[in-house]
């Protein structure tokens, strides 16, 4: 049991319980009965999940992130999906596909942040490469505040081939690049779209960039020449949301 996959933190644990994901055990810090912990315990009881108590020092030792907030749950790892599953979700919602692709995002905090933004913004799914990329982990789950339970995520062997496949489905592929000629807010992003966010340091790979239908940039007015990948993703994702008219801003 101690080697099972864990999710920690109140919000993340709450979403695991609500999502119906398989759960093996819930561990609560001894004497902790404040705030959302009460609701977490009640949901676990309703689902007949084994609940145990442990001293804070024990949870500190189990914790991966160092921020368990008095609760850890033993569960199954996040299951990845296929690209076809993401497209099918868009069809069922009768919406144009809205996909985010990450090209070698290596920081789990960036990945978790982007997953959270994608889910909140209504993206149909996320695509990440199998190599040279952060994967869904305890840290990513904590940072995403449980959004990993709801956002379909596909892992692919080859991003370039994936882009070609999306193009054949009449999905426009747009990359983000600091040297792009177009500003994100001045570009039509309202149709079926796959947005690519590049690596934190080097941006998109050469071949991936060449495969894009067009490139966009976020205007920079300060002395620092770039934004955090998670922030850049959020700005571009919500420009797509604005143009699609899904949320009034």
N, C-alpha and C positions, 0 to 999 in steps of 0.2 A: 504493500500500500504506500509506503513512504517514497517509492520510486515513481508513482503515478504522476501524471501531468497535473500541475496546480494552476489555479487562478486566484489572485489575491486582490484585496482592496474592496471596499463596500459596494461601490457602483458596479465594478466588473463582476463580482460574485452575484449581485442581484440580477444582472442581465443573464448570467449563465442559468440561474434558477428559472427565470421567466421564459427563456428560449426553449426549454424542454431538452436541452443537451444532457447527455448521460452523466450522472453524478455518482461518485462512489462514497464520498464522505465530506461532511462539513465540520471544520474545526473553528471553534469560537474561543477567543481569549477569555480566560477565567475571570469572572466578575464583570465582564463587559456586557452591559445591557442598556446602552444608550442609543438614541437616534435610530438609524436605519437597521441596526443590528437586530432590533426587535422584529421588524418585518422580515428580515432574512431568515431568522429562526422560525417564524410562523410559516413562511412558504415552504421551508425545508420539512417542517413537521407535516404539513398538508400533503407533501409529495412522498412522505414516509422515508426521507433520507436520513441516514445515520448521522447524528450530531454528537460531537465530543467537545470537551473543554480542555484547554491546555494553558499552562503559564505563558506569559508574554515572552520569556526567554526561549521557550520551545518554538513559538511561532517565528521569533526573530531568526532562529537557526534554520527553520524550514524555508523562510521567505527568500525569493530570488531578487526581488526589487528593493527590499529593505523598507517598503511602505505597505505593509499588509493591513493596517488600520483595524487590527483585532479580528480579522476573519480570513480564512484560507479554505478553498474548496478543492477537492480532488476530483478531477473530471477527465473526459476524453479530449485528446488534442483536436484542434480545429480541422475540419475536413475541407479539403480543396475541391473545387468544382471544375467543370469543363467550360470552355468558351461558349459552346453551344447552349449551356445552361443559362449563361448571362443573357444571350440573345433571346432565349425563350422567355425569360422574365420580362424583358422589354415588350415582347409581342403580347404577353398576357395582360400587361398594363396598358396596351395600345399606345405605347410611347416610342418615339425614336430612340434607338440605342444611345446610351450615355455611359461610356466606359473610360476608366482611368488606367493608364499603363505606367508602370514604374521601371525605369531603365537603370538597374543596379543601385537602387537606394539601399545603403548599407547600414544606416543608423536605425536601430529598432524604435527609437523615440520618434523619428521622422515617419517611419512606417505606421506606427500606432496612431500618430496625429492625422496622417492622411486617410487612414481607414475610417477614423471617426468623422472627418469632414465629408468623405464620400458617402457614408451612410446617412448622415444628417441632411446632406444636400440632395439625396435621392438618386445618386448614381446607381446604375444597374449592376455594376460589378467592377472589380479591380483585377488587373493582370500583372503578375510579377514573374521574373525569370527564375529558373531553378538554380542557376549558378550566379555567384557574385552578387547576392542579394540577401538582405535580412529576411528571415522567415517568421512565421507566426510563432511567437514564444510567450513565456510568462510576462516578460516586460512589455511586449507589444500589446498583449491583452489588457494589461493594467493601464497603459497609456491611452488605448482606444476607448476606455471606460465601458467595455462590453460590446462595442460596435462590431467586433469580430464575429459575434454570434449571429449577426443579421446580414452582413455584407458578403455576397458571393465573391470568392477569391479564387482565381485560376493560376496555376503555375505552369509555365511553358518552357520547352527546351530551347526554342529559338525565337527571339522577339521579331526579327526581320521576317521570318516566315509567317508569324502571327499577324503582322501588319499587312502582309500581302493577302492573307485570308480575310481580314476585316475589310480591306478595300474591295474585294470581290463581292462582299455583302453590301456594297454601296455606303460604307461608313467612312466619313472623312477622318483622316489621321492628322492631328495637329501637334507639333512639337513646341516645346518652350526653349528659347535660346536667347541669351543676352544680346546677341548680335543680329537678331531677327529684324527684318525691315518693317514688320507690322506690329502695332500696339494691340494688346489683347482686347481692349474695349472698343477698338475701331475695326474689329474683324468680325465677320459673320460666323458665329459659333452656334447657331440655333438649330441646325439639322442633326442628323445621325452622326455622332462624333466619338472619337477616341482621343483623349488628351494624354500626351506623354510628358512625364516629369523625369528629368535626367538626374544622374548621380550628383551627390552633394558637392563634389569638388570639380569634376571634369565635365559635368553635364551629360548630354546624350552621346552615345557612341557614334562614330562616323557613319556606319551603315544604317543605323536606326534613323539618324538625322536625314540621310539621303532618301529614305523611304517615306518620309513625311510628305503629305500633300502641300503643307505650308507651315511656316514657323511664326510664332508670336513672341512678344516680349512684354514685360512689365516695365513701365518707365521708371527710371531711377533719377532722383534729383539730389540725393545726398552725396557724400564723399565715399561711402562704402558702395562697392560696385555690384553687390549681389544680395539676394535674400535667402534665408533658410529654405530648404526644399519644401518643408511642410507648410510654411507661410506662402511660398509661391504657388503651391498646389491649391491652397485655400482660396487665394485671390482669383486664379483662373477658373477653378471649379464654380465659384459663385458668379463669375461673369457669364458662364454657360447657363447657370440657373436663371440669372436675370434675363438673358436673351430668350430662353425657352418659355419664360413667363410662368414657371412653376411656382415661384414664390415672389411676391411683390416686395421690392426693396426700395 
